[in-house]
Amino acid sequence: QVQLVESGGGLVQAGGSLRLSCAASGTRTDFSSSAMAWYRQAPGKQRELVASITTDFSTNYPDSVNGRFTISRTNAKNMVYLQMYDLKPEDTAVYYCNARRNSFEYWGQGTRVTVSS
């Protein structure tokens, strides 16, 4: 069982920045072999992918955040990050860390991001 703990959410004005962090339990070997991602879920909406990073550090973003969000990982610390710039009110959501390895998938409890206009 992998535990994921997100941090770094909060209230920010439109145009501001936040950096989310996700700490993963388990061995470095297991973490480095896990694909990691950030999802978000806004009130009344489905959970959506906002960034992903593979085991070889390839990244992917939807158009809605491309150029504003950056995902990164530090395998030596079992950490994954989401740097968010130029935040917009529509970025308001609970952000979840996700890990996938083999046939298993794990989720954190989420961290809330609120962007005021």
N, C-alpha and C positions, 0 to 999 in steps of 0.2 A: 504494500500500500504506500502510495506517495502522497505526502501532504504538501499543498501549495498554499502559501500565505502571501497575500497581496498587501501592499502598503503604498502610501503616497497620494491617495485621492484627497479631494477637498474642494473648496469653493474658490473659483478663479474668475476674473473678469474676462470678457471676450477679448481675444487678442493675446491673452496670457499664455503661460506655459506651465506644464506639470510633468513630473517624471514619476511614473509608476514603477514599483519594484515587485518582484515575485521571488520568494525564497522557496526552494524545493528541498524536501527531505530526501534521504537516501544517499546512495553512493555517487561519487563523481562519475564513475563508469556508467551507471544507469542514467544519470542526468545527461551526460554528453551523448548518449545514444537515444535521447528523447527529442522528438520534434516539439517545439514550444510555440504557443500562440497566445494572443490576447483577443478576447471577445468582449462585446458590450451588449447590454440590454437596457434600452430606454423604456420608460413606463408605457405600457400598452403595446409594445413592439416585441418582435422576435429577437432572440439573441443573434448577433451578427459578428462575423470575423472582422477584426480591424488590423491585424498584423500577424504574420507567422514567420518563423525562422526554423530552418531545417538543421539537421545535425552537422551539415557542412556549411552552415551559416548563410545559406541562401534565404532571401527574404521576399515576402509578398505582401502587397497592400491593396485594398479596394480603392477605387478612384476617389471615394469620399474623403480619404485621409492621406492619400499618396502625396508626398511632398511636405506634409505637415507632421506626420508621425514617423518615428524610427524605432524599430525593435532591435534589441541586441541581447547578447547572452555572454555570461562569464562562466565557463564550465568549471573553472577552478574553485568557484564560490557557490556553485549550484544556483545561480541567479539569472533571471531574465528581466529585462527592463523595457519600458515603453516611454520614450521621450515624446512629448506632445507639444507642438508649437502652434501658435495662431489658433488657439481654441475658439470654437464657435458655440453658441447656445445649443445647436443641434448635436454637439458632442456630449451633452449631458446624459449620463447613463451610469449604471453599475458596470465596472470593468472587471472581467474575470480572466485569470490566468489558466491556461490549459496545457496539459502535457500528454503526449501520446508516445507509447513505446510498445512495440509488438502489437498485440490486440487490445491493449489496455489504454484507457483514457481517464485522466484525472482532472478535477476542477478545484479551484480555490473557492473561497467564500465570497470573494468580490470586494472591490473598493469603490466607493461612490465618488463620481466626479460631477460637479455642478458648475456650469459655465453661465455666468450672469451677463445679460446684455447691457 
